[in-house]
Amino acid sequence: MKTSRPCHRAFTLIELLVVIAIIAILIGLLLPAVQKVREAAARARCQNNLKQVSLGLQNYHSVLAQFPTGVVGPTNMATRYTWMTTLLPYLEQTALFTSINPIFANNTVTQNAAAFATKMPTYICPSDTSATDVYATGGSRSNVVGCFSADGGMVSSDANYTYEPASAKNPSSKLTLFNYNVTRRIADVIDGTSNSAAVSEVLTGPSGLYDQRGVWWDCWGAQYSHARTPDSNIPDSVWSVVANTTYNYCGDTSNQPKRNAPCAGTSTTWAGEIYTARSYHTGGVNIGLVDGSVRFVSDSVALANWQALGSINGGEVIDGSAF
C-alpha cells in the first residue's frame, strides 16, 4: 500500500524578493543608528582626550605656578618648542619628552624625527581619521590645539617675539592663554577660568604635505584662533608667499568645512595665519576651558560669544547660549 508524501510548498520568487526588500529596509534603518552610536563614542573619546589635556594643564600649573608657554623659541626660523611638548610629562609621556632634543637649531626636526613621529593618542580624535596621517617630514599630527588668538592672527600684541615686525602682530589688546615667549598664570585669566578657552579641536591637513595644521610639535601647528566661529565656511588663512611651492602650507583649497580643513593663501605673513576650530562632530566642536572642564560649542554660536571665550582679559559677558 503506497503512502502519500506531504507536499512542501517552496517560496515563490515574489516572496523571496519581498523578504530581501524587507531586510534591505531594516539594514537601511539600522545603519544610521549604528553610525550615530559610533560617532557618539568617538565624540566621547574626543571629549575625554581634551579632558586629559585640560587636567594636564591644571597639574602643570599646580606644580610650576604657571601654564606652559605657548611657544618657546628664538627670534629666527629655527624649530620652536611648543606647549604640547612641554606638557608631555603631565600626560604620562615623560620618556617621550626626555627623548626630544631641546636645542633650537635648524636640524632639530632631523634630530627629533623619531620623537616627532610618535603618535599621541591623547592628542588625536578618532572622528578625524586623517589625524593618523603624517606631516611632510614624517612627523605625526594632532586634533588638539591651544588658543593663541581671540580675534585674529596667531601672534598676540604682548608676544615677546621679534622675528617679524610689530605690524605683523595682532593689534588687539585681547590676550589668550597661549602665545609666543609669554607665560600665563591663573591670575592672568581676568575673565574667569570657566569663561576662557584653553584648548579645542582642529582638523589636520592632508598627509604628506607641509600643511602645518595639527602638527603638535610645531609652533604653527599647535594653535588655533577664535577669529571665526567653529567650522566656519571661510577657509583658514595661510601664508600666501609659499603657495604653489614645495612648502605649500595650504593643503586643501576646497570649501567643504565638514569634510576637510579648507584653506586659502589669504595671510600676508606667517604671523597672521588663522586656523579655525573644526571637527567632524555633528553641530560643533569640543573645547577645554582653563578651569579644566570640557564643553561642546555649537557651530551657530554668536561670533561675539565665541571670541569672548577665546580671550582671557576682554571683560566680556558670555551669553548662556554659548554652550
Backbone torsions as a table, in degrees:
resi	resn	phi	psi	omega
1	MET	NA	122.5	-179.1
2	LYS	-79.0	138.6	175.5
3	THR	-104.6	142.0	-178.6
4	SER	-81.4	136.5	177.8
5	ARG	-83.7	142.2	178.7
6	PRO	-66.2	146.6	-178.0
7	CYS	-95.5	117.0	179.5
8	HIS	-96.4	118.8	-178.0
9	ARG	-85.8	123.5	-179.9
10	ALA	-82.3	160.6	174.8
11	PHE	-67.4	140.8	174.5
12	THR	-82.5	163.7	179.4
13	LEU	-59.9	-39.3	179.7
14	ILE	-64.0	-41.3	179.3
15	GLU	-64.8	-40.2	177.3
16	LEU	-63.0	-41.9	178.9
17	LEU	-63.7	-38.0	178.6
18	VAL	-64.6	-43.2	179.1
19	VAL	-62.7	-45.1	179.0
20	ILE	-61.1	-41.1	179.8
21	ALA	-63.9	-40.5	179.4
22	ILE	-64.3	-44.0	178.7
23	ILE	-61.1	-43.1	179.7
24	ALA	-61.9	-40.2	178.1
25	ILE	-64.1	-42.6	179.6
26	LEU	-63.9	-41.0	177.7
27	ILE	-64.4	-41.0	178.5
28	GLY	-61.9	-34.1	177.2
29	LEU	-76.6	-31.0	-176.0
30	LEU	-77.5	-39.5	-174.7
31	LEU	-56.6	-47.1	178.1
32	PRO	-60.2	-36.6	179.1
33	ALA	-65.6	-41.0	178.1
34	VAL	-64.1	-42.5	179.3
35	GLN	-63.2	-38.6	178.5
36	LYS	-65.2	-39.3	178.6
37	VAL	-64.8	-43.0	179.3
38	ARG	-63.1	-43.7	-179.5
39	GLU	-66.6	-38.1	177.6
40	ALA	-61.9	-40.1	178.5
41	ALA	-67.3	-41.5	178.9
42	ALA	-64.9	-41.8	179.3
43	ARG	-63.9	-38.8	178.4
44	ALA	-64.1	-38.7	177.9
45	ARG	-67.1	-39.1	177.5
46	CYS	-62.4	-44.2	178.3
47	GLN	-62.0	-40.0	-180.0
48	ASN	-65.1	-40.3	178.6
49	ASN	-63.7	-43.4	177.4
50	LEU	-63.7	-35.1	177.7
51	LYS	-63.9	-42.3	179.3
52	GLN	-63.1	-41.5	178.0
53	VAL	-64.6	-43.7	-179.5
54	SER	-62.7	-41.7	177.6
55	LEU	-68.1	-34.8	176.2
56	GLY	-61.0	-39.4	177.5
57	LEU	-65.2	-39.5	178.0
58	GLN	-63.8	-43.5	179.5
59	ASN	-65.1	-39.4	177.7
60	TYR	-58.7	-45.8	-179.6
61	HIS	-66.3	-36.8	-179.9
62	SER	-63.3	-35.5	-177.7
63	VAL	-82.0	-43.0	-171.5
64	LEU	-109.5	0.2	179.2
65	ALA	60.1	30.5	176.0
66	GLN	-166.2	162.0	174.1
67	PHE	-88.7	161.8	178.0
68	PRO	-60.9	144.4	174.1
69	THR	-66.9	135.2	-176.3
70	GLY	-53.1	-53.0	174.3
71	VAL	-142.3	127.5	172.4
72	VAL	-102.5	119.4	-177.8
73	GLY	-163.2	160.0	178.4
74	PRO	-79.6	175.2	-179.7
75	THR	-90.5	49.4	173.4
76	ASN	-146.6	-172.5	-174.6
77	MET	-91.6	18.8	176.8
78	ALA	-66.4	162.0	178.7
79	THR	-61.3	141.6	-175.1
80	ARG	-114.2	156.1	-177.6
81	TYR	-94.6	121.9	-175.2
82	THR	-98.3	165.5	177.7
83	TRP	-61.8	-25.9	-177.1
84	MET	-75.6	-28.2	173.0
85	THR	-78.2	-39.2	178.9
86	THR	-62.0	-31.3	-175.7
87	LEU	-79.8	-13.0	-172.8
88	LEU	-51.1	-43.6	-180.0
89	PRO	-61.9	-22.8	-179.2
90	TYR	-91.1	5.0	174.5
91	LEU	-120.9	25.6	179.7
92	GLU	61.6	37.0	179.3
93	GLN	-126.3	43.7	-178.4
94	THR	-63.2	-40.4	-178.7
95	ALA	-62.3	-42.3	178.0
96	LEU	-64.7	-41.3	-179.5
97	PHE	-62.0	-46.5	-177.9
98	THR	-69.9	-17.8	178.8
99	SER	-81.0	-11.1	-177.7
100	ILE	-85.2	128.1	177.6
101	ASN	-79.8	115.6	-175.3
102	PRO	-83.2	2.3	-178.3
103	ILE	-66.0	127.4	-179.3
104	PHE	-85.6	87.3	179.7
105	ALA	-134.4	162.1	-175.8
106	ASN	-65.0	-18.3	-179.3
107	ASN	-100.8	15.5	-178.0
108	THR	-61.0	-38.3	179.6
109	VAL	-61.4	-40.7	178.3
110	THR	-67.0	-44.1	-179.9
111	GLN	-61.5	-34.0	-175.6
112	ASN	-104.7	21.8	-174.3
113	ALA	-55.9	-45.7	-177.8
114	ALA	-66.0	-42.8	180.0
115	ALA	-65.5	-44.8	-177.4
116	PHE	-69.5	-23.2	179.0
117	ALA	-80.3	-10.4	-178.0
118	THR	-65.8	128.4	176.6
119	LYS	-76.5	128.4	179.3
120	MET	-105.5	96.3	-177.5
121	PRO	-54.2	-34.4	-179.3
122	THR	-66.2	-25.3	-179.1
123	TYR	-93.0	2.9	-174.3
124	ILE	-116.5	137.2	173.7
125	CYS	-103.2	124.4	-177.6
126	PRO	-64.0	-14.2	176.8
127	SER	-68.7	-25.1	179.4
128	ASP	-104.2	92.8	-176.5
129	THR	-65.4	-23.0	-179.2
130	SER	-74.0	-10.2	-179.7
131	ALA	-65.4	-18.1	177.6
132	THR	-86.1	-4.7	175.8
133	ASP	-71.8	174.8	-174.5
134	VAL	-118.3	158.7	173.5
135	TYR	-74.2	167.7	-176.6
136	ALA	-57.1	-33.2	-178.9
137	THR	-90.2	3.6	177.7
138	GLY	98.7	-3.0	-179.9
139	GLY	-73.2	157.2	-179.4
140	SER	-83.0	167.7	-177.2
141	ARG	-118.6	173.1	-175.0
142	SER	-143.1	153.3	171.0
143	ASN	-102.1	-8.0	179.2
144	VAL	-96.2	132.6	179.3
145	VAL	-141.2	158.8	-179.5
146	GLY	-98.9	151.5	-179.1
147	CYS	-79.0	114.8	-180.0
148	PHE	-109.0	-9.9	-177.4
149	SER	-155.2	137.4	177.2
150	ALA	-89.5	-26.3	-171.9
151	ASP	-152.3	19.3	-179.0
152	GLY	-171.8	-142.9	-178.6
153	GLY	-70.7	176.1	-166.0
154	MET	-87.1	-4.3	177.9
155	VAL	-109.1	116.2	-174.4
156	SER	-79.0	165.7	-176.4
157	SER	-64.1	-26.6	-178.3
158	ASP	-98.1	6.5	-177.4
159	ALA	-63.9	131.2	178.0
160	ASN	-86.0	71.0	-173.0
161	TYR	-149.2	121.9	-170.6
162	THR	-120.5	16.9	-179.3
163	TYR	-61.8	-39.7	175.9
164	GLU	-109.9	158.7	-178.6
165	PRO	-63.0	161.2	-178.5
166	ALA	-57.3	-28.0	-179.0
167	SER	-65.4	-18.4	179.6
168	ALA	-81.0	-15.9	179.8
169	LYS	-77.6	158.6	174.5
170	ASN	-69.0	119.4	-176.9
171	PRO	-71.2	-12.6	-178.1
172	SER	-62.8	148.0	176.8
173	SER	-84.7	-3.4	179.1
174	LYS	-73.1	129.2	-178.8
175	LEU	-110.9	161.2	-179.3
176	THR	-126.2	173.8	-175.6
177	LEU	-65.6	-34.0	-176.9
178	PHE	-119.6	147.7	167.3
179	ASN	-171.3	-170.4	-171.3
180	TYR	-80.6	119.2	176.3
181	ASN	54.6	28.6	172.3
182	VAL	-126.6	144.8	-177.2
183	THR	-122.2	131.2	-179.5
184	ARG	-104.7	155.2	172.9
185	ARG	-126.4	167.0	-180.0
186	ILE	-57.0	-35.2	179.9
187	ALA	-62.9	-22.6	179.6
188	ASP	-79.7	-14.8	-177.6
189	VAL	-86.3	77.6	-173.7
190	ILE	-65.6	-32.0	-177.8
191	ASP	-73.5	-10.2	-179.0
192	GLY	102.9	137.3	-175.6
193	THR	-67.4	-23.0	178.6
194	SER	-88.1	-0.6	179.5
195	ASN	-119.1	10.7	-175.2
196	SER	-129.5	131.3	-179.3
197	ALA	-78.5	141.5	173.2
198	ALA	-108.8	-48.3	-176.3
199	VAL	-139.6	161.1	175.5
200	SER	-153.8	-166.8	-178.7
201	GLU	-105.9	155.4	174.9
202	VAL	-145.8	151.2	173.1
203	LEU	-88.9	136.2	-176.4
204	THR	-77.1	159.9	174.5
205	GLY	-74.3	165.3	-178.9
206	PRO	-62.3	153.5	-176.5
207	SER	-67.3	142.2	173.2
208	GLY	81.5	-0.1	-178.9
209	LEU	-107.4	167.9	178.0
210	TYR	-87.0	29.9	174.8
211	ASP	-79.9	112.1	-168.7
212	GLN	-89.2	2.8	179.5
213	ARG	-65.8	124.4	179.4
214	GLY	83.6	14.7	175.4
215	VAL	-91.1	100.1	-167.3
216	TRP	-65.4	-25.0	-177.7
217	TRP	-94.5	1.9	-178.5
218	ASP	-112.6	141.9	-173.6
219	CYS	-64.3	-29.7	178.1
220	TRP	-78.3	-30.5	-173.1
221	GLY	-85.7	-15.2	-174.6
222	ALA	-91.6	16.0	-173.4
223	GLN	-136.5	163.4	171.9
224	TYR	-149.7	170.0	-176.9
225	SER	-126.2	152.4	174.9
226	HIS	-97.2	16.2	-178.9
227	ALA	-61.3	-28.9	179.9
228	ARG	-129.0	150.7	-177.4
229	THR	-67.0	160.1	-177.7
230	PRO	-54.5	140.4	178.1
231	ASP	56.1	34.3	-179.0
232	SER	-57.1	146.3	174.8
233	ASN	-72.3	-12.5	178.4
234	ILE	-79.1	122.5	179.7
235	PRO	-61.2	150.3	177.0
236	ASP	-60.3	141.3	-179.8
237	SER	-88.0	121.5	176.2
238	VAL	-121.5	167.2	-176.8
239	TRP	-66.0	117.2	-174.1
240	SER	-77.6	-17.1	-177.4
241	VAL	-58.8	-31.7	-174.9
242	VAL	-102.7	11.1	178.9
243	ALA	-62.6	141.7	177.4
244	ASN	61.8	29.9	175.0
245	THR	-122.7	-178.3	177.3
246	THR	-56.9	-39.5	179.0
247	TYR	-94.6	68.6	-179.8
248	ASN	-88.4	101.9	-175.2
249	TYR	-77.7	-7.8	177.0
250	CYS	-102.8	105.3	-174.1
251	GLY	-85.8	-22.8	-175.4
252	ASP	-144.9	110.7	-176.4
253	THR	-95.4	-0.8	177.9
254	SER	-74.4	148.3	-174.3
255	ASN	-101.9	72.1	179.2
256	GLN	-131.5	77.3	-169.2
257	PRO	-58.9	-25.9	-179.6
258	LYS	-90.1	-3.6	178.5
259	ARG	-108.1	-24.6	-175.6
260	ASN	-156.3	-165.3	179.6
261	ALA	-114.0	85.0	-176.1
262	PRO	-66.2	148.6	179.1
263	CYS	-151.0	164.8	179.0
264	ALA	-150.1	151.5	-179.1
265	GLY	-82.1	64.3	-175.0
266	THR	-103.9	1.4	177.8
267	SER	-98.5	133.9	-178.9
268	THR	-86.2	-12.1	176.0
269	THR	-139.8	157.7	176.9
270	TRP	-66.2	-31.1	-178.5
271	ALA	-67.3	-23.1	-178.4
272	GLY	-91.9	8.3	-179.7
273	GLU	-63.7	145.3	-179.9
274	ILE	-126.4	112.3	175.3
275	TYR	-106.0	123.2	-175.6
276	THR	-91.7	146.1	174.2
277	ALA	-64.7	126.3	-178.7
278	ARG	-142.9	153.8	176.0
279	SER	-154.8	170.3	173.5
280	TYR	-96.4	7.7	176.9
281	HIS	-72.3	148.6	179.1
282	THR	-72.3	116.6	169.9
283	GLY	94.0	-4.6	-179.3
284	GLY	169.5	-162.5	-178.5
285	VAL	-134.8	158.6	173.1
286	ASN	-90.8	141.4	173.0
287	ILE	-131.0	147.7	174.1
288	GLY	-103.4	125.0	-179.7
289	LEU	-85.7	165.2	-177.2
290	VAL	-62.5	-28.1	-179.3
291	ASP	-76.2	-1.7	178.1
292	GLY	97.9	-7.0	179.1
293	SER	-83.2	159.8	178.8
294	VAL	-121.3	130.3	-179.0
295	ARG	-128.5	155.2	176.4
296	PHE	-102.2	124.4	-178.1
297	VAL	-110.8	130.1	-177.5
298	SER	-71.5	149.7	173.9
299	ASP	-60.0	-25.4	-176.3
300	SER	-89.3	8.5	179.4
301	VAL	-57.7	141.7	177.9
302	ALA	-63.5	139.1	-177.5
303	LEU	-56.9	-38.7	179.9
304	ALA	-61.5	-41.4	178.2
305	ASN	-65.9	-43.0	-178.6
306	TRP	-62.9	-43.4	179.3
307	GLN	-70.8	-31.9	175.2
308	ALA	-63.9	-37.2	176.8
309	LEU	-66.4	-30.9	-177.6
310	GLY	-72.8	-31.6	-175.2
311	SER	-88.8	155.7	176.4
312	ILE	-109.4	-5.0	-174.9
313	ASN	-140.5	18.7	-175.6
314	GLY	-77.4	-20.5	-179.2
315	GLY	72.9	14.7	-178.4
316	GLU	-76.8	156.6	172.6
317	VAL	-99.8	119.1	-176.6
318	ILE	-85.2	124.4	178.7
319	ASP	-64.9	144.1	-179.9
320	GLY	-61.6	-18.7	-179.0
321	SER	-76.0	-2.7	-179.1
322	ALA	-64.9	-28.4	-178.0
323	PHE	-113.7	NA	NA
